Amino acid sequence: MQVQSVPLGSVTIGPRSWSDGTVRSVRRAERLVRQTQAGRSAACSRPLSCSAAAGFSPEDAAETGADKIRAQSRDSKNKMSRPRTTGVTLPAGSQGTSLVPFPSSSLREQCAGSSAAVAVHYMRSVREVEIQLRKQAGRVKEEGVRLDRERGHVERMLLSIRTSLTVNRRSWEGRARRPSTAEMESDGADYLLLCEKRELAQLKQDLEGVLRDTLTQQQALGVSSRQLLDCAAERAHVLELLPHSGSAGGHGTNAHTFTRTDPIGPFTPECKQALESSSLAVKQSQLLRENIRQMLTGAISRQKAAHCSVNDGLVKKIAETVCLQQNLTVTSAATRQAMFRKQREINCIRHSHDRAQGPEYSGDILSREKLNRPVVQVYQRHPGTQLPEAARLIQGSMLLRQHRQSSEGMLARLQRTCLQLLDDLHDKTAAAQGDTAVIRMRRQQVNKRAMPTFLWQGAS
């Protein structure tokens, strides 16, 4: 409903002041009504009517100016005491009406709703950042578990290498108990044991270096995980009133990946630095795990090759010793037979020599053996007719004595040779038993279950 200006009468009977006061009150009331209708309908204010304009006096202008000054002072006080709110703004009127805000009746509810929307949006963004941080912390923890598993493999491999070094030392000690000086000379098996010791020492040094790198990387992963969890806990300070169901980054939704950082926003530079450092630590851990797997496979192959080479060398040494032992057994048996034959020959020579010397008592000499028998006396009546019997007996006795002495010397040499063969056979038997005990010990001490089966299969 529009306000119509009432036409004033042209005839004035009363005093002028009495009429002017009434006109001013009417004009003020019309102006306020128009402003009220413009604020309610958000329409342009209507200009004053012609009659009102015609009856508008300087006193009205002065009063209107005073009203404007009082309104401006009230507006300035309100601006200082209250926050600025949004509302409907009236355009400029024909009589210079100022622009005034017109808030709705639900301004407080609208402000509270907008603030809640901003807070919820911020909280959901923080929830996304928190979920991203905790997911990355989970990846770091999972990578730490895998790296810890590889560290366990490295430690078990180090334990296996230390056991192999102990076996190598015991092999040296076992071979050091060989009986004679000849058996103590360095051979191919000793050289293989020395090569195995050097190989195992090198593997032990390499794996200890890898173990130190693994422990350092685990510490880096632990620091990165704590940084991520600290950032997630710090971000979670504003999530107490946010419901878990239907929140950002929940089930069935993909979390937003933040790229821009804001020191006072959901994604702070500390969060970005923690994510980047954790990603770098995870990549380094993955590369380290691959290097560990390759090194473990190579170490198992090298350890297995060194162990097999030493075992093969010991087996060859045992076979060679057993072959020599068999030859010594046959040769010693042949030497003993020769000794027995020579002893029988010496006994025969002694018997023949004793028979050639004749009886020890002259009464035991037969009549046909006496040199004063009648035939010899008749034969020796002429000069130069000496019988060769005595000379031949003396010569035969001397030959028999010489042959007996040489046979006895040969028998002594055969006896010494047989004793040497028996001693050598004893040494070879003890050496073969020692090497057999060493290789049996080496085969018993090797435990393939110390390392996982897939590593042994990869090293095969």
PyMOL commands that set and color helices and strands:
alter all, ss='L'
color gray80, all
select helices_A, chain A and resi 16-41+50-54+58-81+107-176+188-238+269-357+362-364+367-369+374-379+389-445+448-450+453-459
alter helices_A, ss='H'
color red, helices_A
deselect
rebuild
show_as cartoon
